[in-house]
Amino acid sequence: MPWSAKLDALVTAAITAGLATGCQDLSSYSTTSTKQYFGCVVPADFVLAGVSPTTELCLTLDANHLEDAPGTLSSSDGRFQSTPLRPIPQLWNDPLSTFTFGEGRTKNLLYMAAPSVDAGVGSGDVTVVLSLMSGGGVEVRFLRGAPSVAPDASGNAAVGTIFGVFPLTLKRHPDCSSLSATHCTLDGGGAGAGSQ
């Protein structure tokens, strides 16, 4: 089969899969003016790089606009400040838009976000993997860079690398401006700001 025919078949499969999931009602995952998703980063070293272990995250989400204006991120470390999640237009016509991993995920989404220049965390977009969980929460992953094959002169092999996992819960709160590292203690008490 010629390459062009294979590509056409892949695009057709992706569009078909996209139509199938497009019919799925995800509106219950949307936030409101008084309820957003809050949560603390998983502080375990094996899933954490370039993120403080007491970082709190807030997500606003419009499940009716996942392909064009899905929402914003804010973090207690100042890396994100009502930062828009940026969709990749071509992704929605590619089989990658149907990627799945793990269990308990209704839908996985891939976005980009630009850290604030004032946060002092280096330049370069962060890849954001957003999972709509079957239990009603959202899981957010940050990815940027990878360790160098050989350490630099200071012995650091992971300059600029970011990896973090944030399990988020929908909580009642007026907005994302009350984020604080004090909400995410390392003694197991960090559950995010606000109350149910």
Backbone bond lengths (Angstrom), bond angles and torsions (degrees), N, CA, C in turn:
res aa  C-N    CA-C-N  psi(-1)  N-CA   C-N-CA  omega(-1)  CA-C   N-CA-C  phi
1 M - - - 1.456 - - 1.533 108.53 -
2 P 1.344 118.38 128.64 1.460 121.05 179.58 1.534 110.72 -61.37
3 W 1.348 114.60 154.39 1.463 120.45 -178.17 1.529 111.71 -57.99
4 S 1.343 117.96 -40.91 1.468 120.93 -178.81 1.529 110.99 -62.49
5 A 1.320 116.86 -37.34 1.465 120.41 178.35 1.521 110.64 -68.42
6 K 1.351 116.09 -38.77 1.460 119.68 177.47 1.529 110.62 -63.37
7 L 1.346 116.05 -42.54 1.460 120.50 179.46 1.526 110.63 -63.08
8 D 1.338 116.40 -42.77 1.467 120.34 177.79 1.524 110.79 -59.79
9 A 1.342 116.33 -41.40 1.466 120.56 179.88 1.519 110.96 -65.15
10 L 1.350 117.12 -40.40 1.466 120.80 178.47 1.517 111.09 -64.27
11 V 1.332 116.89 -44.75 1.468 120.94 -180.00 1.519 110.28 -63.27
12 T 1.325 117.00 -42.84 1.469 120.87 178.51 1.521 110.69 -60.76
13 A 1.345 116.76 -43.09 1.470 120.94 178.89 1.515 110.88 -63.71
14 A 1.339 116.39 -40.55 1.466 120.13 -179.48 1.520 110.75 -66.09
15 I 1.334 116.39 -42.30 1.470 119.92 -179.93 1.523 110.08 -65.22
16 T 1.340 116.55 -42.38 1.461 120.33 177.82 1.521 111.26 -60.46
17 A 1.336 115.87 -45.61 1.466 120.06 178.43 1.513 110.55 -64.73
18 G 1.330 115.55 -38.56 1.462 119.39 179.00 1.517 112.06 -64.33
19 L 1.357 116.21 -39.09 1.460 119.43 177.61 1.521 110.62 -65.75
20 A 1.335 116.05 -36.81 1.471 119.94 -179.82 1.521 110.52 -64.90
21 T 1.340 116.97 -44.75 1.466 119.08 -179.92 1.520 110.64 -78.87
22 G 1.360 115.90 -23.77 1.464 118.73 179.00 1.517 111.66 -65.16
23 C 1.327 116.97 -26.39 1.454 120.79 178.81 1.527 111.29 -77.26
24 Q 1.307 117.13 -14.06 1.456 121.66 -178.99 1.524 109.29 -71.74
25 D 1.309 117.77 130.14 1.460 121.63 -179.41 1.523 109.68 -82.57
26 L 1.317 115.72 110.73 1.459 121.89 179.70 1.523 112.04 -107.56
27 S 1.324 117.26 8.90 1.471 121.25 -173.83 1.527 113.44 -59.02
28 S 1.330 118.23 -24.81 1.468 120.12 -179.44 1.530 112.17 -66.91
29 Y 1.332 117.54 -14.76 1.463 121.12 179.14 1.537 112.61 -85.10
30 S 1.318 117.47 -7.29 1.467 120.40 -179.17 1.521 111.36 -69.83
31 T 1.338 114.97 143.91 1.465 120.34 174.79 1.527 109.27 -89.95
32 T 1.331 115.34 170.57 1.460 121.33 177.90 1.527 108.41 -127.28
33 S 1.318 116.62 -176.98 1.476 120.52 179.86 1.525 111.52 -68.14
34 T 1.331 118.05 -17.95 1.469 120.03 -179.31 1.523 114.16 -118.05
35 K 1.342 117.61 -0.66 1.473 120.85 178.79 1.514 109.38 -136.65
36 Q 1.338 115.77 121.53 1.453 122.41 176.23 1.521 109.19 -130.17
37 Y 1.338 115.37 171.96 1.462 120.81 177.21 1.528 109.53 -89.85
38 F 1.325 116.71 127.47 1.459 123.32 178.48 1.526 109.19 -126.32
39 G 1.322 115.77 151.17 1.452 119.62 173.79 1.514 111.85 177.68
40 C 1.320 115.55 164.21 1.458 123.42 -178.91 1.522 110.36 -103.04
41 V 1.321 115.72 150.46 1.458 120.25 177.86 1.526 109.17 -65.44
42 V 1.327 116.21 146.90 1.464 120.89 172.92 1.530 105.92 -69.47
43 P 1.359 118.13 117.67 1.467 119.74 -171.19 1.526 115.64 -82.53
44 A 1.308 118.44 6.49 1.471 121.10 -177.60 1.527 110.63 -70.34
45 D 1.327 116.63 130.85 1.463 122.19 -177.26 1.523 113.62 -56.08
46 F 1.319 118.01 -32.69 1.464 120.07 -175.23 1.525 113.07 -74.70
47 V 1.337 118.87 -9.57 1.468 121.82 173.59 1.524 110.67 -128.49
48 L 1.330 117.14 30.70 1.459 120.08 -176.72 1.522 110.29 -142.46
49 A 1.326 116.13 129.33 1.462 121.87 174.88 1.520 108.53 -154.07
50 G 1.316 116.72 130.36 1.458 120.77 175.74 1.511 115.05 71.82
51 V 1.323 117.17 13.43 1.472 122.54 179.76 1.523 107.40 -132.88
52 S 1.330 117.18 133.47 1.460 120.44 177.29 1.522 109.90 -63.13
53 P 1.336 118.29 139.20 1.472 120.82 -178.69 1.532 114.09 -69.37
54 T 1.330 117.43 -2.87 1.472 119.69 176.42 1.536 111.14 -114.40
55 T 1.312 117.78 23.39 1.467 121.55 -178.87 1.521 110.94 -76.61
56 E 1.332 114.41 131.46 1.466 121.17 174.86 1.526 108.64 -105.66
57 L 1.333 116.34 145.11 1.456 121.83 -177.47 1.524 109.94 -126.06
58 C 1.323 115.29 144.41 1.465 121.67 174.03 1.524 108.18 -127.29
59 L 1.320 115.81 134.95 1.460 122.81 -178.97 1.515 110.04 -124.96
60 T 1.330 116.50 131.05 1.462 120.61 166.78 1.528 106.11 -104.67
61 L 1.308 117.07 144.80 1.460 120.14 -173.98 1.522 110.72 -144.80
62 D 1.329 115.51 133.10 1.458 122.18 173.20 1.521 106.96 -115.81
63 A 1.317 116.01 99.02 1.463 121.06 -175.17 1.521 112.94 -67.99
64 N 1.331 118.04 -11.60 1.457 121.23 176.50 1.527 111.89 -86.55
65 H 1.340 117.13 -5.47 1.468 120.97 -178.54 1.519 111.28 -132.63
66 L 1.331 117.13 39.62 1.461 120.93 -177.47 1.524 112.42 -62.65
67 E 1.347 117.74 -24.72 1.458 120.53 -176.68 1.515 113.80 -93.04
68 D 1.354 118.17 -11.55 1.469 117.68 -177.22 1.530 114.51 -132.89
69 A 1.317 119.20 -39.80 1.467 121.74 -179.39 1.525 108.87 -145.37
70 P 1.343 117.14 70.82 1.463 120.33 -170.66 1.514 116.20 -70.97
71 G 1.335 118.51 -28.25 1.462 118.73 -178.87 1.513 112.32 151.92
72 T 1.340 115.61 -163.35 1.458 121.05 -175.58 1.524 111.33 -136.70
73 L 1.332 115.01 159.99 1.459 123.04 175.36 1.525 109.64 -119.69
74 S 1.335 115.67 142.25 1.464 122.10 170.72 1.525 106.66 -136.15
75 S 1.337 116.66 142.12 1.463 120.18 -179.49 1.523 110.41 -134.05
76 S 1.319 115.42 150.37 1.461 120.92 -176.15 1.525 112.76 -67.45
77 D 1.341 117.80 -18.57 1.465 120.31 179.47 1.523 112.76 -87.26
78 G 1.339 117.75 1.79 1.457 121.92 178.93 1.516 114.55 81.33
79 R 1.318 117.20 -1.36 1.474 120.96 179.72 1.524 110.62 -60.75
80 F 1.318 115.74 -42.71 1.460 121.36 177.79 1.522 109.24 -122.35
81 Q 1.332 116.07 133.13 1.457 122.38 -179.68 1.520 108.01 -134.18
82 S 1.321 115.98 90.65 1.470 121.98 -173.23 1.530 110.07 50.82
83 T 1.326 115.01 42.42 1.459 122.11 -177.07 1.530 110.30 -78.59
84 P 1.336 117.80 126.38 1.464 119.45 179.94 1.524 112.63 -66.14
85 L 1.319 116.02 138.85 1.459 121.57 168.27 1.526 106.26 -77.72
86 R 1.331 117.20 126.03 1.459 121.05 -175.90 1.521 110.48 -104.87
87 P 1.332 116.80 115.75 1.470 119.99 177.08 1.531 110.96 -70.43
88 I 1.318 116.21 155.51 1.463 122.96 173.53 1.529 105.89 -102.75
89 P 1.347 118.76 105.88 1.476 120.48 -172.11 1.520 114.36 -53.36
90 Q 1.331 117.00 -42.60 1.470 120.32 -175.96 1.530 112.24 -66.30
91 L 1.322 116.37 -24.48 1.468 120.64 -176.53 1.519 112.41 -60.76
92 W 1.344 117.02 -33.49 1.461 120.87 -175.75 1.517 112.29 -71.04
93 N 1.349 117.00 -11.53 1.466 121.74 177.01 1.516 111.67 -110.17
94 D 1.318 116.59 16.90 1.459 121.90 -176.80 1.529 109.17 -123.18
95 P 1.330 118.56 148.78 1.469 120.53 179.00 1.524 113.68 -57.08
96 L 1.346 117.63 -23.19 1.461 120.05 179.20 1.526 111.97 -59.78
97 S 1.332 117.33 -24.03 1.471 120.44 -179.27 1.526 112.00 -66.80
98 T 1.330 117.06 -12.01 1.470 120.26 -179.21 1.527 111.86 -105.41
99 F 1.349 117.53 15.39 1.465 119.16 -174.25 1.523 112.04 -62.50
100 T 1.321 115.15 145.18 1.465 121.59 178.19 1.525 108.96 -134.27
101 F 1.316 115.94 153.90 1.462 121.09 173.90 1.518 107.88 -159.61
102 G 1.315 116.40 151.92 1.459 120.82 178.93 1.521 112.41 62.23
103 E 1.318 114.49 -171.11 1.466 120.76 -179.97 1.521 110.04 -117.05
104 G 1.306 115.98 161.78 1.456 121.49 174.67 1.515 114.55 78.09
105 R 1.341 117.46 17.31 1.460 121.30 -179.68 1.517 109.55 -109.16
106 T 1.315 116.19 120.99 1.455 121.31 178.74 1.519 110.75 -74.83
107 K 1.343 116.04 -39.87 1.470 121.21 -177.23 1.521 108.48 -157.30
108 N 1.328 116.60 138.33 1.459 122.48 174.41 1.513 108.74 -112.38
109 L 1.338 115.39 138.52 1.454 121.49 -176.27 1.520 109.21 -131.56
110 L 1.322 115.90 150.12 1.455 121.53 -177.28 1.529 109.04 -123.59
111 Y 1.337 116.14 124.73 1.468 121.87 -179.47 1.519 110.34 -135.28
112 M 1.328 115.48 172.44 1.457 122.35 173.51 1.535 107.03 -121.08
113 A 1.339 115.55 151.43 1.464 120.82 176.60 1.524 108.70 -145.50
114 A 1.325 116.80 140.27 1.464 121.82 -178.53 1.524 109.59 -99.46
115 P 1.348 117.82 119.55 1.466 120.25 178.16 1.527 110.88 -64.09
116 S 1.324 116.00 152.65 1.456 121.47 176.43 1.523 109.48 -64.95
117 V 1.328 116.53 137.85 1.465 119.83 178.77 1.526 111.01 -67.68
118 D 1.335 116.80 -22.68 1.462 121.08 179.90 1.526 112.92 -79.04
119 A 1.320 117.80 -9.77 1.465 120.57 -175.01 1.528 112.76 -79.04
120 G 1.333 116.95 -14.41 1.456 120.09 179.43 1.509 114.00 65.57
121 V 1.323 117.83 33.69 1.472 121.20 -178.52 1.526 111.69 -112.85
122 G 1.313 116.43 15.70 1.454 119.93 178.90 1.514 111.85 85.52
123 S 1.314 114.04 162.05 1.454 119.36 -178.91 1.521 110.14 -91.10
124 G 1.289 115.01 171.14 1.460 119.96 178.98 1.508 112.18 107.85
125 D 1.319 114.93 132.84 1.461 120.97 179.60 1.519 111.84 -59.58
126 V 1.320 114.67 151.49 1.453 122.70 173.70 1.529 107.30 -107.17
127 T 1.314 116.30 132.27 1.466 120.54 174.50 1.524 107.66 -79.65
128 V 1.320 116.14 131.67 1.460 121.79 -178.56 1.528 108.39 -117.32
129 V 1.327 115.95 119.10 1.464 121.60 174.50 1.517 106.48 -101.36
130 L 1.310 115.72 118.50 1.457 121.65 -176.04 1.529 108.39 -113.31
131 S 1.326 116.62 121.21 1.466 121.36 179.96 1.519 110.10 -112.02
132 L 1.318 116.59 122.58 1.459 121.72 174.11 1.525 106.34 -84.51
133 M 1.333 116.46 112.73 1.461 121.21 -172.91 1.528 111.01 -84.51
134 S 1.325 115.85 146.44 1.461 120.44 -177.53 1.524 112.05 -64.35
135 G 1.330 117.75 -22.29 1.458 120.89 178.04 1.518 113.97 -81.01
136 G 1.333 116.77 -3.23 1.457 120.30 177.11 1.515 114.37 107.42
137 G 1.322 119.11 -14.70 1.452 121.58 177.92 1.520 111.57 -86.88
138 V 1.316 115.03 -174.78 1.459 121.89 178.24 1.518 107.74 -133.33
139 E 1.315 116.89 141.96 1.459 121.76 176.02 1.524 107.09 -116.47
140 V 1.340 115.56 130.35 1.467 120.68 -178.70 1.516 109.05 -118.09
141 R 1.331 115.70 134.81 1.466 121.76 174.99 1.518 108.95 -121.21
142 F 1.338 115.96 135.54 1.461 122.13 172.60 1.526 108.39 -103.67
143 L 1.334 116.78 137.29 1.460 121.60 176.11 1.526 108.48 -138.25
144 R 1.318 116.28 129.91 1.464 119.56 169.02 1.523 109.22 -154.99
145 G 1.311 116.15 128.84 1.457 121.25 176.04 1.514 113.21 69.69
146 A 1.333 113.46 -175.40 1.468 121.97 177.95 1.515 107.38 -156.65
147 P 1.323 117.13 154.70 1.466 118.73 178.87 1.524 111.51 -57.48
148 S 1.328 115.46 145.72 1.462 121.16 176.02 1.522 109.28 -66.55
149 V 1.320 115.41 154.51 1.457 119.69 176.96 1.523 109.74 -63.91
150 A 1.353 115.62 -38.18 1.462 120.92 177.21 1.523 108.79 -123.24
151 P 1.324 119.15 137.73 1.469 121.64 178.42 1.521 111.38 -59.15
152 D 1.352 116.55 152.00 1.461 120.01 175.34 1.528 109.59 -76.61
153 A 1.323 116.41 -173.95 1.468 120.93 -174.79 1.524 112.58 -60.24
154 S 1.338 116.98 -27.91 1.466 120.21 -179.47 1.525 112.09 -85.77
155 G 1.340 116.15 -1.71 1.462 119.49 -179.39 1.514 113.23 88.19
156 N 1.354 117.35 2.88 1.455 121.29 -178.31 1.520 109.22 -90.61
157 A 1.309 116.35 119.88 1.469 120.33 -178.18 1.515 112.90 -98.98
158 A 1.334 118.58 5.22 1.463 119.93 -173.18 1.521 112.09 -137.05
159 V 1.320 118.45 41.39 1.457 121.60 -179.46 1.528 109.48 -64.57
160 G 1.315 117.14 126.69 1.456 121.61 178.05 1.512 115.01 82.33
161 T 1.318 118.20 -5.46 1.455 121.12 -179.40 1.524 110.46 -72.01
162 I 1.324 115.52 136.43 1.468 121.25 177.07 1.522 108.12 -130.58
163 F 1.319 115.92 130.81 1.462 121.67 169.92 1.522 107.06 -149.52
164 G 1.309 116.38 128.85 1.456 120.79 178.50 1.512 110.91 -156.72
165 V 1.327 116.62 146.16 1.465 122.92 179.36 1.523 107.84 -120.63
166 F 1.329 116.25 126.86 1.464 122.06 -178.29 1.529 110.24 -123.80
167 P 1.334 119.98 106.95 1.468 120.75 170.61 1.542 107.50 -79.31
168 L 1.319 116.88 122.22 1.467 121.37 -175.98 1.521 111.82 -114.16
169 T 1.327 114.40 146.79 1.456 121.95 178.93 1.525 108.99 -124.26
170 L 1.314 117.34 142.67 1.460 121.82 177.33 1.518 108.75 -71.56
171 K 1.327 115.67 121.68 1.467 120.69 -176.83 1.524 110.45 -130.33
172 R 1.334 114.67 149.76 1.456 120.04 178.74 1.518 109.87 -80.61
173 H 1.314 116.03 118.48 1.457 122.22 178.80 1.518 107.33 -164.33
174 P 1.332 118.56 147.30 1.462 119.22 -176.57 1.529 114.73 -63.94
175 D 1.334 119.25 -33.81 1.464 120.77 179.25 1.526 110.51 -167.56
176 C 1.323 115.49 -174.65 1.465 121.17 -175.95 1.533 112.67 -91.82
177 S 1.310 118.87 10.31 1.468 120.49 -173.70 1.525 113.86 -81.05
178 S 1.317 118.70 -7.07 1.469 120.75 -176.11 1.524 113.35 -97.03
179 L 1.322 117.68 18.85 1.463 120.40 -178.83 1.521 111.23 -64.27
180 S 1.331 115.22 144.05 1.455 119.95 179.94 1.523 109.68 -156.80
181 A 1.335 114.99 142.03 1.463 119.66 176.32 1.520 111.06 -64.48
182 T 1.337 117.23 -21.59 1.467 120.04 -179.05 1.522 111.74 -70.09
183 H 1.340 117.48 -16.61 1.466 120.63 176.79 1.522 111.37 -75.57
184 C 1.331 116.47 -16.51 1.464 121.57 -174.28 1.523 109.78 -119.17
185 T 1.309 116.54 77.33 1.456 120.43 179.48 1.512 110.17 -80.66
186 L 1.314 116.11 158.95 1.464 120.60 -178.49 1.523 112.83 -89.41
187 D 1.347 116.68 5.02 1.472 119.27 179.77 1.526 111.61 -95.73
188 G 1.343 115.63 13.25 1.462 119.40 177.37 1.518 113.01 92.53
189 G 1.345 118.02 2.61 1.444 119.98 -178.21 1.510 114.60 -91.61
190 G 1.330 117.49 -2.97 1.462 119.75 -175.73 1.505 111.55 -79.21
191 A 1.325 115.98 113.41 1.462 119.57 178.51 1.502 111.55 -127.16
192 G 1.318 117.38 7.52 1.458 119.27 179.75 1.504 112.00 92.98
193 A 1.324 115.54 162.81 1.458 121.02 -177.60 1.500 111.78 -79.23
194 G 1.318 115.70 162.15 1.446 121.56 173.48 1.508 112.11 86.03
195 S 1.308 114.58 178.39 1.459 120.97 178.42 1.504 108.83 -131.84
196 Q 1.303 115.25 156.64 1.467 120.34 -177.64 1.510 110.25 -63.77
